[in-house]
Amino acid sequence: MSNSRSVYSTDAGRLCPDCNKAVAACICQQQKKLLIKGDGIVRISRETKGRGGKGVSLISGLSLDDDAIKQLSGKLKKLCGTGGTVKDGVIEIQGDQRDKLLIYLSEQGYKAKLAGG
């Protein structure tokens, strides 16, 4: 039994270790992006740690790609009339906006709930 496999091809260049296709034609990365993150429940929490006592509302558990999360973030910031950002797939909205966010996300068809204290 041989444990060897191709890592480079003169025709295609570097090969993906998972599917053995050329890195440019690899579908593994696209499939990983489509996997659902978490349990499908969108959690809305409030956090003040490391922000000088100012609170932010955090929205996590969204099973969307980066572009869709940025678009949703823009809609939520306009809804609340505040600023915010996206960090590591978590949307941060300035201020305690949990109630507005919960209503909006529920209306949009997300299974959302309040988390934390």
Secondary structure, 3 states (H helix, E strand, C coil): CCCCCCCEECCCEEECCCCCCEHHHCCHHHHHHHCCCCCCCEEEEEECCCCCCCCEEEEECCCCCHHHHHHHHHHHHHHHCCCEEEECCEEEEECCCHHHHHHHHHHCCCCEEECCC
